[in-house]
């Protein structure tokens, strides 16, 4: 199962909104096949694993044990059900890391295998198997996206100059790590002022991976299309109070006045099946999510050599638990979790 988890993570950034899944086929304590879910809409881990078995070992499949980090699907989606493929090859024993809480699976895969006479063992390294798919499980079990709050700050706790003009805080190495994190999220969100003062691209240009959907909170639609977020590099959603409209790759999503913007963002992400979002600014936007108790993970970069003395103060987390700290030259990266986050 540890090997399944290693394989599963090779699909990071390429399979959302599907989960990361790895599979290993074992005959008499020897691995004869491996696979993982590589690209959304294409073959799942179990299929890739079984198909990887060389021709000389095909006869061993029906005498082997299949290890898979997540319950095999039992429904038709972009691909046929994996349980049918497993039964087709007469695999007698399946070991499952954790069950799949997606409503179209949720125990049906396991039940189908059992009814067919397959020996099933489950909940092997369950915590680890759920942890690598925390975005997926929060989305389906809590009915909201997994929310990461991320910012860079000076040693004395500022994220920008007093006039809101941007300053270079994090170094080139931590910037790449931040872009890797972007590539693993379905969406990235900022407030209007971040666009006005920084004019960011909000892409993964420093890391190989797909761009997240860009989301901007602009309640009165004050931004014009000259900003980088309105180019064709990625889809952009503008959360606002005025209109619902689609213009090219830009989507205007209206939030009614009686609904808070924070709840409107969650509502929008749910409707568009975006299972995770990284919120990168500004300080007020991040703080709104903290105050609403709507966050799961904090990713805070601090330049330990840069002192600004005055400026825009960084956000302040609440109910946080520090998980670990990593130092990369001038910068420290601290990872926090929300106190009730069961996945970290």
Secondary structure in CASP SS format (residue, H / E / C, confidence):
PFRMAT SS
TARGET T0000
AUTHOR 0000-0000-0000
METHOD secondary structure of the structure
MODEL  1
X C 1.00
X H 1.00
X H 1.00
X H 1.00
X H 1.00
X H 1.00
X H 1.00
X H 1.00
X H 1.00
X H 1.00
X H 1.00
X C 1.00
X C 1.00
X C 1.00
X C 1.00
X C 1.00
X C 1.00
X C 1.00
X C 1.00
X C 1.00
X C 1.00
X E 1.00
X E 1.00
X E 1.00
X E 1.00
X E 1.00
X E 1.00
X C 1.00
X C 1.00
X E 1.00
X E 1.00
X E 1.00
X E 1.00
X E 1.00
X E 1.00
X E 1.00
X C 1.00
X C 1.00
X C 1.00
X C 1.00
X C 1.00
X C 1.00
X C 1.00
X C 1.00
X H 1.00
X H 1.00
X H 1.00
X H 1.00
X H 1.00
X H 1.00
X H 1.00
X C 1.00
X C 1.00
X C 1.00
X H 1.00
X H 1.00
X H 1.00
X H 1.00
X H 1.00
X H 1.00
X H 1.00
X H 1.00
X H 1.00
X C 1.00
X E 1.00
X E 1.00
X E 1.00
X E 1.00
X E 1.00
X E 1.00
X C 1.00
X C 1.00
X C 1.00
X C 1.00
X C 1.00
X C 1.00
X C 1.00
X C 1.00
X C 1.00
X C 1.00
X C 1.00
X H 1.00
X H 1.00
X H 1.00
X H 1.00
X H 1.00
X H 1.00
X H 1.00
X C 1.00
X C 1.00
X C 1.00
X C 1.00
X E 1.00
X E 1.00
X E 1.00
X E 1.00
X E 1.00
X E 1.00
X C 1.00
X C 1.00
X C 1.00
X C 1.00
X C 1.00
X C 1.00
X C 1.00
X C 1.00
X C 1.00
X H 1.00
X H 1.00
X H 1.00
X H 1.00
X H 1.00
X H 1.00
X H 1.00
X H 1.00
X C 1.00
X C 1.00
X C 1.00
X E 1.00
X E 1.00
X E 1.00
X C 1.00
X C 1.00
X C 1.00
X C 1.00
X H 1.00
X H 1.00
X H 1.00
X H 1.00
X H 1.00
X H 1.00
X C 1.00
X C 1.00
X H 1.00
X H 1.00
X H 1.00
X H 1.00
X H 1.00
X H 1.00
X H 1.00
X H 1.00
X C 1.00
X C 1.00
X C 1.00
X C 1.00
X E 1.00
X E 1.00
X E 1.00
X E 1.00
X E 1.00
X E 1.00
X E 1.00
X E 1.00
X E 1.00
X C 1.00
X C 1.00
X C 1.00
X E 1.00
X E 1.00
X E 1.00
X C 1.00
X C 1.00
X C 1.00
X C 1.00
X C 1.00
X C 1.00
X C 1.00
X C 1.00
X C 1.00
X C 1.00
X C 1.00
X H 1.00
X H 1.00
X H 1.00
X H 1.00
X H 1.00
X H 1.00
X H 1.00
X H 1.00
X H 1.00
X H 1.00
X H 1.00
X H 1.00
X C 1.00
X C 1.00
X C 1.00
X E 1.00
X E 1.00
X E 1.00
X E 1.00
X E 1.00
X H 1.00
X H 1.00
X H 1.00
X H 1.00
X H 1.00
X H 1.00
X H 1.00
X C 1.00
X C 1.00
X C 1.00
X C 1.00
X C 1.00
X C 1.00
X C 1.00
X C 1.00
X C 1.00
X C 1.00
X C 1.00
X C 1.00
X C 1.00
X C 1.00
X E 1.00
X E 1.00
X E 1.00
X E 1.00
X E 1.00
X C 1.00
X C 1.00
X C 1.00
X C 1.00
X C 1.00
X C 1.00
X C 1.00
X C 1.00
X C 1.00
X C 1.00
X H 1.00
X H 1.00
X H 1.00
X C 1.00
X C 1.00
X C 1.00
X C 1.00
X C 1.00
X E 1.00
X E 1.00
X E 1.00
X E 1.00
X E 1.00
X C 1.00
X C 1.00
X C 1.00
X C 1.00
X E 1.00
X E 1.00
X E 1.00
X C 1.00
X C 1.00
X E 1.00
X E 1.00
X E 1.00
X E 1.00
X E 1.00
X C 1.00
X C 1.00
X C 1.00
X C 1.00
X C 1.00
X C 1.00
X H 1.00
X H 1.00
X H 1.00
X H 1.00
X H 1.00
X H 1.00
X H 1.00
X H 1.00
X H 1.00
X H 1.00
X H 1.00
X C 1.00
X C 1.00
X C 1.00
X C 1.00
X E 1.00
X E 1.00
X E 1.00
X E 1.00
X E 1.00
X E 1.00
X C 1.00
X H 1.00
X H 1.00
X H 1.00
X H 1.00
X H 1.00
X H 1.00
X H 1.00
X H 1.00
X H 1.00
X C 1.00
X C 1.00
X C 1.00
X C 1.00
X C 1.00
X E 1.00
X E 1.00
X E 1.00
X E 1.00
X E 1.00
X E 1.00
X E 1.00
X C 1.00
X C 1.00
X C 1.00
X C 1.00
X C 1.00
X C 1.00
X C 1.00
X C 1.00
X E 1.00
X E 1.00
X C 1.00
X C 1.00
X C 1.00
X C 1.00
X C 1.00
X C 1.00
X E 1.00
X E 1.00
X E 1.00
X E 1.00
X E 1.00
X E 1.00
X E 1.00
X E 1.00
X E 1.00
X C 1.00
X C 1.00
X E 1.00
X E 1.00
X E 1.00
X E 1.00
X E 1.00
X E 1.00
X E 1.00
X E 1.00
X C 1.00
X C 1.00
X C 1.00
X C 1.00
X C 1.00
X C 1.00
END
